[in-house]
């Protein structure tokens, strides 16, 4: 039987939403193995001087639980 677990992670980038999501996967994969999917729950931006200064993503990362 396959068991999956979901964790919620916040990521950010000064480049783009796509880069923020890539940062989430890159950092999560350092401690989480067997990542199956990433569900983007929410996106927002920070604005300074009428320009976007930061992209933020709230995502749910799903991964398989591995028995040892």
Secondary structure, 3 states (H helix, E strand, C coil): CCCEEEEEEEEEECCCHHHHHHHHHHHHCCCCCCEEEEEEEEEEEEEECCEEEEEEEEEEEEEECCCC
